[in-house]
């Protein structure tokens, strides 16, 4: 138990990236806030003052946050977390000046530390560089990566065998997947292209290009919207019909942002996300990007065959039939069925 606690502390501590930034002074004015490092938690009151070192006679000043008007004293609530544009518009002597600086909105509570219990383990293809993992109508779908090795497949997870297998062309590095309305949506890494397959036959139906998200990492869905990670702290919301990025959230804690978001899974109204190279999972509120909990799965890596190609935990799949979560890793020879528990 002591070892698990130490691993958890190390894992959680490595996730937090402190928010930074400084006031941007442009010409005559700048914005003074009551924040530390231009970061404020939800539920706190933001106090704004105009710094006017030249003592210019100002006719009026107004403030906006992402273009929405706010008062000089504003309670920060019902905001998405992450970086926002704080702007002051000043009029003086018949002239207008605009000053902009970044403001980070943080969560108001620290993430919970959750544990897990192993329900079962199953054989898994040790050669699979697992990227995406998802159950759909009782079938487990998996996508794998690496140039020349990338595949889309369906699995008999209890037997650890592949039931259907579709290789990607050698120029594509396969990434995450999700399944919705009998369509499998699969990402590639640096190629800026995703593919749509028939969930029954795995026949490719179409392709799509990315928008502002330059890379493809993970995918999940809530039955109406696709959620896409790109290796940063951003998760993009896509229309499943047009595959256009219509919005995004930024994943933050009460201390800063969490980057390198990788494989995603939608579980009971939350987004579960692997953090690349951390052997752990964060649980995210999809409405505002708040990291609500952390699960340290790093002990699982010791339970698989140790070999030269062994890589990090990656792959989360929720099975609604058993109400359990399945996790594995890149070139792991086991697929673990787990149940999340409170510490």
KOLDRENKOL-81612 format. One line per field, with one value per residue (C-alpha): x, y, z; residue in three letters; residue number from 1. Coordinates in steps of 0.001 Angstrom, whole numbers. Last residue first. Example, Ala and Ser with C-alpha at 12.3 -4.5 7.8 and 13.67 -1.06 7.14 Angstrom:
! KOLDRENKOL-81612
xx = c(13670, 12300);
yy = c(-1060, -4500);
zz = c(7140, 7800);
resn = c(SER, ALA);
resi = c(2, 1);
//
This chain:
! KOLDRENKOL-81612
xx = c(-9467, -12697, -12980, -12823, -13536, -11028, -10813, -7185, -5995, -2683, 234, 1142, 2697, 1286, -986, -4185, -7349, -10891, -13474, -16442, -20195, -20432, -22733, -21795, -18178, -16021, -12816, -9521, -6346, -2823, -428, 3155, 5609, 7079, 9298, 12269, 10230, 8510, 5454, 2554, 1897, 4518, 2663, -434, 1238, 1164, -2645, -2834, -6408, -6959, -10187, -12250, -10112, -12257, -12701, -15886, -18762, -16824, -15928, -12714, -11489, -7722, -5947, -2513, 531, 2222, 3870, 800, -1943, -4840, -8223, -11585, -14318, -17365, -21104, -21198, -17994, -16795, -13311, -10239, -6709, -4156, -4049, -455, -1254, -2861, -3306, -2802, -3278, -6991, -6971, -7210, -8345, -9206, -12532, -13254, -15898, -17371, -14608, -16184, -16699, -19788, -21994, -20203, -20059, -16752, -15855, -12133, -10242, -7329, -4533, -2203, -1715, -4519, -7582, -10939, -14475, -17249, -20773, -24245, -23886, -21426, -18345, -14667, -11472, -7716, -4474, -4815, -2646, -3236, -6388, -7525, -9393, -8677, -9446, -11967, -12075, -14808, -16422, -13630, -14895, -14654, -17525, -19895, -18630, -18456, -15367, -14691, -11130, -9213, -6587, -4107, -1213, 546, -1290, -4072, -7564, -10306, -14084, -15963, -19515, -22476, -24203, -21135, -17804, -14628, -10989, -7527, -4301, -2974, 269, -431, 2100, 2144, -1534, -3739, -4246, -7769, -8218, -11367, -11780, -8470, -7892, -7408, -9830, -11851, -11266, -12663, -11300, -12156, -9423, -8130, -4419, -1167, 2034, 3735, 4078, 3368, -103, -2938, -6715, -8958, -12652, -14302, -17692, -20712, -22714, -19733, -16829, -13842, -10042, -7812, -4014, -2562, 871, -233, 2665, 1833, -1642, -3768, -4655, -7312, -7297, -10087, -11765, -8697, -9504, -9075, -8024, -9136, -7319, -9797, -8781, -8204, -11106, -11872, -10905, -8671, -9410, -6282, -6211, -4247, -3735, -5305, -5183, -7283, -6869, -9458, -8949, -11168, -8978, -9459, -11308, -10101, -11030, -9782, -9416, -9015, -8500, -9035, -6754, -8277, -11464, -14885, -16772, -19916, -18309, -15835, -17491, -16788, -15454, -14409, -17584, -17607, -18621, -18155, -15449, -13396, -13500, -14458, -13688, -14810, -13002, -14310, -13243, -9684, -7490, -3952, -2076, 1048, 1217, -2388, -2890, -6572, -8004, -9727, -10909, -11858, -14008, -13368, -15850, -13777, -10070, -7958, -4720, -2789, 368, -1416, -4659, -5894, -5710, -3953, -4581, -2177, -2182, -212, 1442, 634, 1467, 773, 388, 2312, 1950, 2160, 25, 1876, 1872, 361, 551, 3859, 2530, -326, 1960, 4546, 1870, 137, 3363, 4136, 643, 940, 4303, 2871, 0);
yy = c(5364, 5259, 2378, 1895, -1633, -3342, -5725, -5973, -6844, -8671, -9208, -5521, -4123, -644, -842, -2337, -1210, -2593, -825, -2510, -2084, -5717, -5153, -1473, -2405, 705, 705, 2424, 1923, 3083, 2152, 2701, 598, -2915, -3425, -4812, -7261, -7526, -9754, -7989, -7541, -4833, -2527, -2787, -891, 2301, 2506, 5747, 7014, 10770, 12634, 15729, 17347, 20292, 20747, 22860, 20750, 17556, 17083, 15079, 11889, 11488, 8230, 6881, 5190, 8641, 8439, 9837, 10889, 8515, 10196, 9316, 11697, 11887, 11328, 7709, 6688, 8294, 7005, 8863, 7886, 10709, 13946, 15164, 18201, 18867, 22530, 24329, 24284, 23695, 21262, 22032, 20326, 22841, 22460, 22736, 23802, 23035, 20917, 19743, 16014, 16833, 14018, 13262, 16991, 17324, 18612, 19148, 18289, 20606, 20096, 18990, 15633, 16163, 14867, 14399, 14270, 13163, 14403, 12784, 9384, 10762, 10015, 9066, 9771, 9947, 11193, 12995, 16048, 19582, 20333, 23549, 21580, 17945, 16331, 13574, 10136, 7897, 4453, 2025, -1524, -2703, -5126, -4480, -1117, 371, 2542, 6301, 7581, 10508, 12679, 15304, 12945, 13443, 10890, 9085, 8949, 6338, 6827, 3505, 3980, 1837, 4854, 5697, 3915, 5565, 5351, 6495, 6511, 4830, 6033, 6285, 6072, 2277, 1991, 896, -2794, -4206, -7137, -8980, -11641, -11122, -13444, -12799, -15575, -13393, -10327, -11772, -8811, -6450, -4784, -1548, -1729, 241, -1793, -130, 3144, 2652, 2487, 186, 443, -1819, -2646, -4860, -6224, -6265, -3742, -1364, -1687, 624, 631, 3085, 3332, -105, -899, -4500, -7007, -8511, -9444, -9571, -12433, -11700, -10358, -10277, -8091, -6058, -3461, 244, 3419, 7012, 10218, 13081, 16102, 19380, 21803, 25271, 24522, 27022, 29966, 31284, 34932, 36096, 39767, 42333, 46139, 48172, 51902, 54394, 58077, 61138, 62398, 59113, 55843, 52599, 49072, 46415, 42787, 39466, 36637, 33224, 30304, 27254, 26279, 26868, 29511, 28991, 30982, 33827, 36511, 39889, 43194, 45465, 44201, 41761, 42051, 38930, 39082, 36265, 38119, 41757, 44989, 48579, 51875, 55396, 59025, 58582, 61577, 60261, 59785, 58548, 55434, 54434, 50937, 50061, 48009, 44642, 42484, 38900, 37314, 33662, 30825, 29207, 29661, 32507, 32587, 35626, 34559, 35315, 37182, 40517, 42081, 45067, 45731, 47822, 51312, 53782, 51804, 48128, 46477, 42753, 41539, 38379, 34725, 31481, 28554, 25735, 22424, 19692, 16135, 15166, 15648, 13258, 10497, 10935, 11080, 8016, 6056, 6868, 5797, 2531, 1754, 2390, 0);
zz = c(-1653, -3665, -6103, -9862, -11122, -13347, -16302, -17359, -20865, -20782, -23178, -23227, -26400, -25781, -22799, -21419, -19695, -19466, -17320, -15636, -15862, -17042, -20012, -20235, -21025, -20709, -22731, -21927, -23972, -23236, -20420, -21480, -23478, -23528, -26574, -24640, -22591, -19206, -19379, -17676, -13959, -13434, -15837, -13665, -10797, -12953, -12980, -10981, -11193, -11016, -10318, -11127, -13786, -14857, -18608, -18370, -19634, -20326, -16635, -16836, -15178, -15403, -16205, -15381, -16841, -17146, -20592, -22371, -19997, -20627, -20567, -19018, -20135, -17888, -18392, -17294, -19076, -22315, -23197, -24444, -25511, -25279, -23324, -23436, -21282, -17927, -17110, -13841, -10092, -9409, -12326, -16024, -19245, -21951, -23762, -27463, -29953, -33392, -34913, -38186, -38645, -40788, -39468, -36189, -35254, -33461, -29993, -29423, -26244, -25493, -22938, -25747, -27474, -29982, -28164, -29896, -28490, -30870, -30219, -30121, -28472, -25851, -27954, -27647, -29566, -28915, -30520, -33869, -34582, -35862, -33910, -35579, -38245, -39032, -42373, -43086, -44709, -46092, -46062, -45160, -44749, -41161, -41966, -39069, -37790, -41273, -41338, -41145, -41471, -40004, -41635, -40462, -41289, -37983, -35830, -37651, -36244, -36498, -36490, -36576, -37813, -36728, -35183, -33087, -32586, -31293, -32298, -31275, -33308, -36443, -38033, -41763, -44623, -44480, -45424, -42545, -41856, -41367, -38959, -37928, -35201, -33387, -30434, -26713, -25796, -23450, -25619, -28807, -30689, -33526, -35523, -37017, -37765, -37761, -38219, -41219, -39369, -35677, -34146, -33131, -33134, -31061, -31133, -28483, -29510, -27189, -29205, -29202, -26770, -27194, -27330, -29187, -29379, -28643, -30074, -30500, -30608, -27200, -28418, -25269, -22931, -20307, -16771, -14198, -11580, -10675, -8040, -8505, -6700, -6878, -5906, -6032, -8080, -6204, -5924, -7337, -10917, -12656, -14970, -16691, -17760, -20779, -21592, -23883, -23940, -26362, -26940, -28152, -28988, -28549, -25713, -23863, -24470, -22954, -23967, -21536, -22557, -20795, -23272, -21728, -20856, -19242, -17476, -18937, -17026, -14966, -12139, -11817, -9696, -11266, -9907, -12766, -14505, -17376, -21023, -23177, -25863, -24419, -21093, -21593, -19757, -20249, -19643, -20088, -20530, -19263, -18399, -18846, -15607, -17425, -15229, -16003, -14662, -15057, -12249, -12241, -9341, -10146, -7465, -6705, -7276, -9994, -9383, -10712, -12705, -13958, -12116, -8842, -9346, -7941, -11384, -12975, -16652, -18724, -20215, -22338, -25127, -24677, -21401, -21404, -17861, -17109, -17776, -15921, -14934, -13273, -15057, -12925, -14124, -12550, -9038, -9644, -10858, -8114, -5418, -6847, -7080, -3437, -2368, -4308, -2699, 770, 0);
resn = c(UNK, UNK, UNK, UNK, UNK, UNK, UNK, UNK, UNK, UNK, UNK, UNK, UNK, UNK, UNK, UNK, UNK, UNK, UNK, UNK, UNK, UNK, UNK, UNK, UNK, UNK, UNK, UNK, UNK, UNK, UNK, UNK, UNK, UNK, UNK, UNK, UNK, UNK, UNK, UNK, UNK, UNK, UNK, UNK, UNK, UNK, UNK, UNK, UNK, UNK, UNK, UNK, UNK, UNK, UNK, UNK, UNK, UNK, UNK, UNK, UNK, UNK, UNK, UNK, UNK, UNK, UNK, UNK, UNK, UNK, UNK, UNK, UNK, UNK, UNK, UNK, UNK, UNK, UNK, UNK, UNK, UNK, UNK, UNK, UNK, UNK, UNK, UNK, UNK, UNK, UNK, UNK, UNK, UNK, UNK, UNK, UNK, UNK, UNK, UNK, UNK, UNK, UNK, UNK, UNK, UNK, UNK, UNK, UNK, UNK, UNK, UNK, UNK, UNK, UNK, UNK, UNK, UNK, UNK, UNK, UNK, UNK, UNK, UNK, UNK, UNK, UNK, UNK, UNK, UNK, UNK, UNK, UNK, UNK, UNK, UNK, UNK, UNK, UNK, UNK, UNK, UNK, UNK, UNK, UNK, UNK, UNK, UNK, UNK, UNK, UNK, UNK, UNK, UNK, UNK, UNK, UNK, UNK, UNK, UNK, UNK, UNK, UNK, UNK, UNK, UNK, UNK, UNK, UNK, UNK, UNK, UNK, UNK, UNK, UNK, UNK, UNK, UNK, UNK, UNK, UNK, UNK, UNK, UNK, UNK, UNK, UNK, UNK, UNK, UNK, UNK, UNK, UNK, UNK, UNK, UNK, UNK, UNK, UNK, UNK, UNK, UNK, UNK, UNK, UNK, UNK, UNK, UNK, UNK, UNK, UNK, UNK, UNK, UNK, UNK, UNK, UNK, UNK, UNK, UNK, UNK, UNK, UNK, UNK, UNK, UNK, UNK, UNK, UNK, UNK, UNK, UNK, UNK, UNK, UNK, UNK, UNK, UNK, UNK, UNK, UNK, UNK, UNK, UNK, UNK, UNK, UNK, UNK, UNK, UNK, UNK, UNK, UNK, UNK, UNK, UNK, UNK, UNK, UNK, UNK, UNK, UNK, UNK, UNK, UNK, UNK, UNK, UNK, UNK, UNK, UNK, UNK, UNK, UNK, UNK, UNK, UNK, UNK, UNK, UNK, UNK, UNK, UNK, UNK, UNK, UNK, UNK, UNK, UNK, UNK, UNK, UNK, UNK, UNK, UNK, UNK, UNK, UNK, UNK, UNK, UNK, UNK, UNK, UNK, UNK, UNK, UNK, UNK, UNK, UNK, UNK, UNK, UNK, UNK, UNK, UNK, UNK, UNK, UNK, UNK, UNK, UNK, UNK, UNK, UNK, UNK, UNK, UNK, UNK, UNK, UNK, UNK, UNK, UNK, UNK, UNK, UNK, UNK, UNK, UNK, UNK, UNK, UNK);
resi = c(343, 342, 341, 340, 339, 338, 337, 336, 335, 334, 333, 332, 331, 330, 329, 328, 327, 326, 325, 324, 323, 322, 321, 320, 319, 318, 317, 316, 315, 314, 313, 312, 311, 310, 309, 308, 307, 306, 305, 304, 303, 302, 301, 300, 299, 298, 297, 296, 295, 294, 293, 292, 291, 290, 289, 288, 287, 286, 285, 284, 283, 282, 281, 280, 279, 278, 277, 276, 275, 274, 273, 272, 271, 270, 269, 268, 267, 266, 265, 264, 263, 262, 261, 260, 259, 258, 257, 256, 255, 254, 253, 252, 251, 250, 249, 248, 247, 246, 245, 244, 243, 242, 241, 240, 239, 238, 237, 236, 235, 234, 233, 232, 231, 230, 229, 228, 227, 226, 225, 224, 223, 222, 221, 220, 219, 218, 217, 216, 215, 214, 213, 212, 211, 210, 209, 208, 207, 206, 205, 204, 203, 202, 201, 200, 199, 198, 197, 196, 195, 194, 193, 192, 191, 190, 189, 188, 187, 186, 185, 184, 183, 182, 181, 180, 179, 178, 177, 176, 175, 174, 173, 172, 171, 170, 169, 168, 167, 166, 165, 164, 163, 162, 161, 160, 159, 158, 157, 156, 155, 154, 153, 152, 151, 150, 149, 148, 147, 146, 145, 144, 143, 142, 141, 140, 139, 138, 137, 136, 135, 134, 133, 132, 131, 130, 129, 128, 127, 126, 125, 124, 123, 122, 121, 120, 119, 118, 117, 116, 115, 114, 113, 112, 111, 110, 109, 108, 107, 106, 105, 104, 103, 102, 101, 100, 99, 98, 97, 96, 95, 94, 93, 92, 91, 90, 89, 88, 87, 86, 85, 84, 83, 82, 81, 80, 79, 78, 77, 76, 75, 74, 73, 72, 71, 70, 69, 68, 67, 66, 65, 64, 63, 62, 61, 60, 59, 58, 57, 56, 55, 54, 53, 52, 51, 50, 49, 48, 47, 46, 45, 44, 43, 42, 41, 40, 39, 38, 37, 36, 35, 34, 33, 32, 31, 30, 29, 28, 27, 26, 25, 24, 23, 22, 21, 20, 19, 18, 17, 16, 15, 14, 13, 12, 11, 10, 9, 8, 7, 6, 5, 4, 3, 2, 1);
//
